[in-house]
Amino acid sequence: MKKLIALFAALAIFGGVATAAPKAEKKIATVVFTTDLDCHHCAQKVMNTIPYEKGIKDVQVDVPTKTVTVKFDEAKNSVESLTKAFESIKVKVVKAEKK
């Protein structure tokens, strides 16, 4: 009886492993936005909003060069929706350069 239970347990474990679907690879994109940022207050506005958008992995703001670098999961977000997020906090995005 113990052997039968052990056999069914082994079948359940290996059957579950065999049917588990592989996870899709995350495609992380990096975009550099040129903005109209001119002070650290504006940079703080960006840092209080953009990192909380869906799929964002990293945000770096450089006030002297007026750029914002965003790393994000392309399956969860896009350049167009990030542009809209900047517009919602009244930060004008001049152009986006995808790396």
PyMOL commands that set and color helices and strands:
alter all, ss='L'
color gray80, all
select helices_A, chain A and resi 2-19+40-52+79-88
alter helices_A, ss='H'
color red, helices_A
select strands_A, chain A and resi 28-35+56-62+67-73+93-98
alter strands_A, ss='S'
color yellow, strands_A
deselect
rebuild
show_as cartoon
